Amino acid sequence: MIIEGIVTNKIQGFYNIKSEGNDYLCKLRGLLKRSDKRENCTVGDHVVFDSEGFITEVKPRKNLLRRPLVANIDYGVIQFAAKDPAIDYEKINILVLNSLYNKINPILIINKIDLLTEEELIEIKKNLEYLKTIDIPVFYISTLTEAGIEELTAFIKDKITAFGGPSGVGKSSILNLLQDSRELKTGETSKRLRAGKHTTRDSRLLPLAVGGFVIDTPGFSSVDLPPTENPQELIELFPEFNIDKGCKFNNCVHINEPQCSIKEAVEEGKISKERYEFYRRCYEKSKNELWNKYK
């Protein structure tokens, strides 16, 4: 008998697989086992296995996140706190780039809105308004009052959603509200999810009652730009630049060239000036640190 399912956990050579509501414990067979690579089969993979409990095929992936190692993510949550700590808008933009680079649809969550005055919340929404123009959903949430949780739950239903963000932004509290088993301790990620602060050897998908899964990802203190190889690859990570370009030069990088349609769109208010300035910073940093490697 051949069965298809999704890998929800991997530990010491065994794979927990969920298929049509049932759980199976399997191992790799044949070439999959002999290849002996961390990435040959991982959490999130859609697999085929037999009645003897051997995985015989790993289906093609749509993406792969390497920290933690998980495949086929539908949404990547970028989570920040409204206060304590304050929002880092530069990191938000960099994380959006990394999500798009990894072919993962980003979602932004702003937690702890109960700490804000109405005026402060309006200001944050104004600062993040540009995300609407590039189709990135923003959820404003309070784990104290559970505001926004119902809307977020409906949005990620039946999807695989990875949560990431700096420490102290309340990831564990939100994950506890989203999934029934309450396996994440507030302020400390469950040891079953991660053996240590920065290791992910026992990463796994946590089921949602409404369908789908969530997975926690390591916190971070810094984040790098995605390793693009040339200006065009960077430009592709800015969806608002994908307008009908009327640039004078086909290889225009929208920095110093004359008759540039992107710079004109910025002047006309069609593209956020802040986002364009962020693009310029990314361009200069990538030019100096990344692209010279590929020359």
N, C-alpha and C positions, 0 to 999 in steps of 0.2 A: 504494500500500500504506500502511495506517495502522498505526502502532506506538505502544504505550504504554510509558512508562518513568519513571525517577526522575532528576531533575537531581542530579548528584553534585559538579559544579564549575561555576563561572561566571567567565569572565575575558574582558575586552575584547569584549563582545558575543557571545561564543561560549559554548555550553552543552554540557558533557559529560553524556551521558545513558546510564544503564545499563538494559538491558532484556533479561531472560532470559539473563544472563551475558555479553551482548555490549555493547560500548561504541560510542556514536555521538557525533559532533560536529555540533551543530545551531545554527541561528539562529532568531530570532523572525520570524513572518510576519504581515502584515496589521495589524489593529488592535492586536495585542499589541506590535508594534514601534513603531507610531506613538504609542502612549500614552506611551512614553519615561519610565517610572517605575521606580525601583529595585525596587519590590515587585511589578511586574507578572509577573515570573517569577524565581524564586530557587532556591537550593540547597534540596533537600528536596521540591520541588514534584513532584507526579505530573502528567505531561504527555502529550499526544498529538502525534506528529510524523509526517511523511510520508517517502516514499522519497527525496525530494529534499533532506532534511535541514532542513526548516522545522518549527518548533513551531507548531501550529495551535490548541492548546487547553491551558489550565492547569486542572486539576481543582480543585474546591473544597478548601480547606485546613481542617484541624481546629485549627491554631494557627499562630502566626508569632512567632518570636523576632527581635528587631531588633538585637541585639548579641551575636554576629554575626547577619547576616540569614539565617535558615534557617527552613523551614516543616516542618510535620507531624512534630514531635518526639514520640516516644512517652514517653521518660524523660528527666528532667533530673537529672543527678548533681550533688549538692552535696557537695563534697569538702573535708575538713579533715584536718589532721595530728593525731595523738594527742599529739605533742610537737614542739617546734621547727618552727613556732610552736604555742603552746597553743591548744586549742579555744576558739572564741568562740561560746558557746551562743546569745547574742542574735542573732548573724548567721545562725546556722543557722535559727532561727525566722523571721527576716525573709525568708531565701531560700526557705523553704517557702511562705510567703505569696505571694511573687512567682511561684513555680512554679504554684501553684493559681490565681492570678489570670490567668496566661497559658494555663490549661488544659493544663498539662504535669504528668504524674505525677512527683513528686519521689522520688529515691533518695538516701540519705545514705551516704557512704563515709568511714570513719575510717582513714587510712593511718598507716604507721609504728608499728604496734602492737608491733613488735620492740623498740622503745625503752622499753616499759612493763614494770613489774613486774606480777605477777598481780593484786595488790591494786589497782593503778592502773587496770588494764583493767576490773576489776569495778566500780570507782567510776564510770568513764565509761559503762559499760553501764547502770548504775543511773540516771545522769543523763539518759540518752536513752531510758529505758524507755517514756516517754509516747508515743513515736512509734509503738509497736505499736498503741496504741488508736486511732490515726488512719490505720492501714494504710500507713505509710511504711517500706519495707524499709531496714535498716541492714546494711552490710557492713563487717566489720573486716578490714583488709588489711595485709599486709607485702609490699612489692615486693622486699625482701631475700630472704625465704624463699618468696615467691609464695603465702603463705597467703591464702585467700579468693578468689583469682583465678579458680579453676575455677568456684566458685559464682556469682560475678558474671558470668562469660562465659555460663553457662547461662541466667542470668536475662535478659540483654539480647539473647539470640539472636534474629535476624530483626527487630530493632527499630532505630529511629533514636534514638540516645542522645547527648545533649549533656552535656559535662563542664565544670563550672565550679567555681571556688574561688579563694581568695587565693593569692598567689605563695608558693612554698616548700612546698607541700603534696604535691608529687610527682605532679601530673597527667600530665606527660609520661611518667614511668616506668610508670604504670599503663596509659596508652594504648599504650605500646610492647609491653607484655605481652599486651594484648588483640587487637592486629592484627598481621598477619604482616609487612607491608612495613617496619616499624620506621622510619617517616619522621619521627618526632618526636625531636629531640635532648634528652637529659635536661638540664634547666636552661635550655633555650632552645627556644622553639617554632619549628618549621621556617618559613623565610621563604616557602615555598610556601603555607603556611597563612595567614600574616599578613605583610603588607609591612612593618609596624612594630609597635611594642609595643601600640598601642591601635587599630590599623586592622584591618579584616577584609575587604578588597576581594577577596581570593582564598581565602575560606573554602571548604572542601569536605568532603564526606563521605568518611571513610576506611573501606574495607570490612573486615568481620570475616570470618575464615575460616569461622566457624560460620554465617554469614549475618547480614545487618543491617549497620549503619554506626555509626560514632562520629564526633563532631565536637568539636574543642576550642573553648572560648569564652575571651574575654579574662579575665585575672585582675583582681582588684579590691581596692582598699584600703578602700572604703566602699560601702555599699549602702542604698538608700532603700526606704521602705515603698511598696507598690504604690499607684497613684493612684486609690484608691476615691473615690466621689462622695458617699457617705452611710454612716451606721452599719450599715445592713442589708447593704450590699455588703461591708463589712469582716467582719461576723459570718459571712457565707457562706464566708469563707476559713478558718474554724475548724471543721473537720468534727466535732469532739467536741461542738460546740454544737447539732448537728442531731439532738437527741434530742426525744422527745415533750414539747414545751414546755407547761408549765402556768402560764406567767407570767400575772400578773393583768392586765397591759397587753399588747395586741396588738403595739404598737410598742416593746416593752421592749428596751433596749440593754444590760441586764445590768450596770449600774453602780450607780445609787443607788435604783432602783425597789424598792418592797416586794413581797413574795411573788414573787420571781424564781426560776424553776426552775433556772437555770444556777448562780446563787450557792448554791442549796441543794445542787446536785450537787457543787460544789466542797467544800462543808462535809462532805458525805458521802463524799468521796474518789473519786467517780465521774469527776471531771474534775481533772486535775493543777492544783494550786494555782499552780505556777510558770507554767504555760501561761495560766491566768486572769490572773495579774499581768502577764504579757506582753501579753495582750489589752488590759488597762486602759491600759498605756503606749502601745500602738498607737492606742487610742481617743483619748487626750488629744492625742497628736502629730498625728493626722489631723484632729481637730477644729480645732486651731490653725493647721495649715499647709495643709490640703487642702480641707476641706468649706466653709470660708468663701468659697472661690472660686465655689462653685456656688449660693450663696444669692441 
